[in-house]
Amino acid sequence: QPIVTAAGRRAAEEAIAPDADALYGLMERAGAGVANAVRRLSAGAETLILCGPGNNGGDGYVAARLLGEWGHPVRVAAVEPRSALGQRARAGW
């Protein structure tokens, strides 16, 4: 049994982030969490981030952007984002 269904997750996101800018803020926070974990755990090794077509892929682009800004070696392997938020994150990468 899933803890939260996809519909339940979407409803929770809409409740705390009612518009695209607020949702992008959540994406930034998620990507920053990933980037911080990579920085702690990778011992400076180059990191490959896989980005799918949805918003989780957008989180990956945010993580890759931040890692690059911090001087961490990073590569991205991805498919074209389908969501506007994913496309926005990819443009930032």
GROMACS elastic network, one bead per residue, 0.5 to 0.9 nm:
[ bonds ]
;  ai    aj funct       b0    kb
    1     4     6  0.86629   500
    2     5     6  0.59964   500
    4     7     6  0.80407   500
    4     8     6  0.57662   500
    4     9     6  0.62169   500
    5     9     6  0.61707   500
    5    10     6  0.86077   500
    6     9     6  0.50944   500
    6    10     6  0.62197   500
    6    11     6  0.86353   500
    7    10     6  0.51165   500
    7    11     6  0.61827   500
    7    12     6  0.86573   500
    8    11     6  0.50775   500
    8    12     6  0.61972   500
    8    13     6  0.86335   500
    9    12     6  0.50979   500
    9    13     6  0.61664   500
    9    14     6  0.86018   500
   10    13     6  0.50985   500
   10    14     6  0.61334   500
   10    15     6  0.86023   500
   11    14     6  0.51190   500
   11    15     6  0.61980   500
   11    16     6  0.88915   500
   12    15     6  0.50977   500
   12    16     6  0.65177   500
   12    17     6  0.84261   500
   13    16     6  0.53931   500
   13    17     6  0.56275   500
   13    18     6  0.76491   500
   13    23     6  0.73955   500
   13    26     6  0.86293   500
   14    17     6  0.50212   500
   14    19     6  0.76363   500
   14    23     6  0.80693   500
   15    18     6  0.61302   500
   16    22     6  0.80681   500
   16    23     6  0.84610   500
   17    20     6  0.76314   500
   17    21     6  0.80237   500
   17    23     6  0.52408   500
   17    24     6  0.87103   500
   17    25     6  0.83761   500
   17    26     6  0.77640   500
   18    21     6  0.85447   500
   18    22     6  0.65788   500
   18    23     6  0.73437   500
   19    22     6  0.54253   500
   19    23     6  0.62634   500
   19    24     6  0.86913   500
   20    23     6  0.50007   500
   20    24     6  0.60472   500
   20    25     6  0.85507   500
   20    84     6  0.87513   500
   20    85     6  0.74323   500
   21    24     6  0.50005   500
   21    25     6  0.62403   500
   21    26     6  0.88308   500
   21    85     6  0.88851   500
   22    26     6  0.65563   500
   22    27     6  0.88070   500
   23    26     6  0.50648   500
   23    27     6  0.63807   500
   23    28     6  0.87290   500
   23    85     6  0.79481   500
   24    28     6  0.61626   500
   24    29     6  0.86278   500
   24    85     6  0.63615   500
   24    86     6  0.89453   500
   24    88     6  0.85323   500
   24    89     6  0.83098   500
   25    28     6  0.50110   500
   25    29     6  0.63066   500
   25    30     6  0.86778   500
   26    29     6  0.50753   500
   26    30     6  0.61588   500
   26    31     6  0.85380   500
   26    59     6  0.89123   500
   27    30     6  0.51058   500
   27    31     6  0.60239   500
   27    32     6  0.84384   500
   27    55     6  0.76314   500
   27    56     6  0.80278   500
   27    58     6  0.68930   500
   27    59     6  0.53505   500
   27    62     6  0.74324   500
   27    85     6  0.82404   500
   27    86     6  0.89565   500
   27    89     6  0.83751   500
   28    31     6  0.51602   500
   28    32     6  0.60269   500
   28    33     6  0.85970   500
   28    58     6  0.87971   500
   28    59     6  0.68265   500
   28    62     6  0.61388   500
   28    63     6  0.81486   500
   28    89     6  0.85865   500
   29    32     6  0.50761   500
   29    33     6  0.62255   500
   29    34     6  0.87658   500
   29    59     6  0.83694   500
   29    62     6  0.87801   500
   30    33     6  0.51268   500
   30    34     6  0.64182   500
   30    35     6  0.87007   500
   30    56     6  0.88044   500
   30    59     6  0.59648   500
   30    60     6  0.86722   500
   30    62     6  0.82207   500
   30    63     6  0.81085   500
   31    34     6  0.51088   500
   31    35     6  0.60971   500
   31    36     6  0.85837   500
   31    56     6  0.88674   500
   31    58     6  0.79434   500
   31    60     6  0.60034   500
   31    61     6  0.73964   500
   31    64     6  0.80525   500
   31    65     6  0.89007   500
   31    66     6  0.80755   500
   32    36     6  0.60485   500
   32    37     6  0.85352   500
   32    59     6  0.82375   500
   32    62     6  0.69661   500
   32    63     6  0.56932   500
   32    66     6  0.70208   500
   32    67     6  0.88600   500
   33    36     6  0.52397   500
   33    37     6  0.62661   500
   33    38     6  0.86785   500
   33    63     6  0.78024   500
   34    37     6  0.51504   500
   34    38     6  0.61573   500
   34    39     6  0.85923   500
   34    59     6  0.80721   500
   34    60     6  0.77812   500
   34    62     6  0.88591   500
   34    63     6  0.59332   500
   35    38     6  0.51036   500
   35    39     6  0.61222   500
   35    40     6  0.86538   500
   35    60     6  0.86001   500
   35    62     6  0.81379   500
   35    64     6  0.71035   500
   35    65     6  0.87906   500
   35    66     6  0.65663   500
   35    67     6  0.59617   500
   36    39     6  0.50970   500
   36    40     6  0.62521   500
   36    41     6  0.86607   500
   36    63     6  0.82998   500
   36    66     6  0.89087   500
   36    67     6  0.82554   500
   37    40     6  0.51413   500
   37    41     6  0.60653   500
   37    42     6  0.82889   500
   38    41     6  0.51874   500
   38    42     6  0.55144   500
   38    43     6  0.85462   500
   38    44     6  0.87918   500
   38    47     6  0.78591   500
   38    63     6  0.87892   500
   38    67     6  0.83899   500
   39    42     6  0.57066   500
   39    43     6  0.70368   500
   39    44     6  0.68757   500
   39    45     6  0.89958   500
   39    67     6  0.75787   500
   39    72     6  0.76472   500
   40    43     6  0.68175   500
   40    44     6  0.85071   500
   41    44     6  0.83046   500
   42    45     6  0.54418   500
   42    46     6  0.78137   500
   42    47     6  0.75676   500
   44    47     6  0.84559   500
   44    72     6  0.65799   500
   44    73     6  0.75481   500
   45    72     6  0.79629   500
   45    73     6  0.70462   500
   45    74     6  0.86857   500
   46    72     6  0.70886   500
   46    74     6  0.53960   500
   46    75     6  0.75607   500
   47    64     6  0.87024   500
   47    72     6  0.81029   500
   47    73     6  0.63640   500
   47    75     6  0.62402   500
   47    76     6  0.84322   500
   48    64     6  0.86631   500
   48    73     6  0.88517   500
   48    74     6  0.58549   500
   48    76     6  0.56548   500
   48    77     6  0.71605   500
   49    60     6  0.63294   500
   49    61     6  0.79518   500
   49    63     6  0.82601   500
   49    64     6  0.69065   500
   49    74     6  0.73834   500
   49    75     6  0.62464   500
   49    77     6  0.62876   500
   49    78     6  0.82121   500
   50    57     6  0.73287   500
   50    60     6  0.69349   500
   50    61     6  0.87815   500
   50    75     6  0.86943   500
   50    76     6  0.59007   500
   50    78     6  0.57082   500
   50    79     6  0.87571   500
   51    54     6  0.81967   500
   51    56     6  0.72784   500
   51    58     6  0.69596   500
   51    59     6  0.80776   500
   51    60     6  0.56100   500
   51    61     6  0.69187   500
   51    76     6  0.70995   500
   51    77     6  0.62850   500
   51    79     6  0.66871   500
   51    80     6  0.87513   500
   51    81     6  0.83139   500
   52    55     6  0.80146   500
   52    56     6  0.69611   500
   52    58     6  0.79596   500
   52    60     6  0.85097   500
   52    77     6  0.87146   500
   52    78     6  0.58923   500
   52    79     6  0.56933   500
   52    80     6  0.76166   500
   52    81     6  0.69118   500
   53    56     6  0.79020   500
   53    57     6  0.58811   500
   53    58     6  0.80038   500
   53    78     6  0.77352   500
   53    79     6  0.58029   500
   53    80     6  0.57415   500
   53    82     6  0.52494   500
   53    83     6  0.73167   500
   53    86     6  0.73042   500
   54    57     6  0.53813   500
   54    58     6  0.67701   500
   54    81     6  0.60091   500
   54    82     6  0.59984   500
   54    83     6  0.60243   500
   54    85     6  0.85319   500
   54    86     6  0.63253   500
   55    59     6  0.64712   500
   55    60     6  0.87473   500
   55    81     6  0.79464   500
   55    82     6  0.83855   500
   55    83     6  0.66585   500
   55    84     6  0.87207   500
   55    85     6  0.65382   500
   55    86     6  0.52659   500
   55    87     6  0.89981   500
   55    89     6  0.89906   500
   56    60     6  0.65400   500
   56    61     6  0.89076   500
   56    86     6  0.79035   500
   57    61     6  0.64739   500
   57    62     6  0.88114   500
   57    78     6  0.78968   500
   57    79     6  0.87490   500
   57    81     6  0.73043   500
   57    86     6  0.64899   500
   57    89     6  0.86583   500
   57    90     6  0.87236   500
   58    61     6  0.50563   500
   58    62     6  0.63603   500
   58    63     6  0.86563   500
   58    81     6  0.76317   500
   58    83     6  0.86697   500
   58    85     6  0.67229   500
   58    87     6  0.73095   500
   58    88     6  0.78642   500
   58    89     6  0.52554   500
   58    90     6  0.66206   500
   59    62     6  0.51374   500
   59    63     6  0.62465   500
   59    64     6  0.86702   500
   59    86     6  0.78084   500
   59    89     6  0.74796   500
   60    64     6  0.61043   500
   60    65     6  0.85383   500
   60    76     6  0.83605   500
   60    89     6  0.84759   500
   60    90     6  0.88884   500
   61    64     6  0.50107   500
   61    65     6  0.60663   500
   61    66     6  0.86093   500
   61    76     6  0.77322   500
   61    86     6  0.79853   500
   61    89     6  0.56579   500
   61    90     6  0.55748   500
   61    91     6  0.86805   500
   61    92     6  0.76140   500
   61    93     6  0.57888   500
   62    65     6  0.50816   500
   62    66     6  0.62175   500
   62    67     6  0.85696   500
   62    89     6  0.59482   500
   62    90     6  0.77409   500
   62    92     6  0.74306   500
   62    93     6  0.68308   500
   63    66     6  0.52488   500
   63    67     6  0.60955   500
   63    68     6  0.85500   500
   63    93     6  0.88909   500
   64    67     6  0.51427   500
   64    68     6  0.60998   500
   64    69     6  0.85833   500
   64    72     6  0.89608   500
   64    74     6  0.63541   500
   64    75     6  0.74039   500
   64    76     6  0.71623   500
   64    93     6  0.67730   500
   65    68     6  0.51889   500
   65    69     6  0.62119   500
   65    70     6  0.87173   500
   65    74     6  0.87003   500
   65    89     6  0.87174   500
   65    90     6  0.88988   500
   65    92     6  0.68888   500
   66    70     6  0.62223   500
   66    71     6  0.87227   500
   66    72     6  0.86358   500
   66    93     6  0.85792   500
   67    70     6  0.50615   500
   67    71     6  0.63773   500
   67    72     6  0.50984   500
   67    73     6  0.73051   500
   67    74     6  0.68383   500
   68    71     6  0.50499   500
   68    72     6  0.53150   500
   68    73     6  0.64477   500
   68    74     6  0.64028   500
   68    93     6  0.87354   500
   69    72     6  0.74677   500
   70    73     6  0.89848   500
   71    74     6  0.88148   500
   78    81     6  0.82463   500
   79    82     6  0.89851   500
   80    86     6  0.87605   500
   80    87     6  0.80022   500
   80    90     6  0.89160   500
   81    84     6  0.77345   500
   81    85     6  0.84289   500
   81    86     6  0.52904   500
   81    87     6  0.54982   500
   81    90     6  0.77085   500
   82    85     6  0.85979   500
   82    86     6  0.68319   500
   82    87     6  0.71948   500
   83    86     6  0.51140   500
   83    87     6  0.62235   500
   83    88     6  0.86037   500
   84    87     6  0.50160   500
   84    88     6  0.61266   500
   84    89     6  0.86672   500
   85    89     6  0.62312   500
   85    90     6  0.85656   500
   86    89     6  0.51040   500
   86    90     6  0.61007   500
   86    91     6  0.86057   500
   87    90     6  0.50012   500
   87    91     6  0.61599   500
   87    92     6  0.87082   500
   88    91     6  0.51568   500
   88    92     6  0.64967   500
   88    93     6  0.89310   500
   89    92     6  0.50965   500
   89    93     6  0.64650   500
   90    93     6  0.50590   500
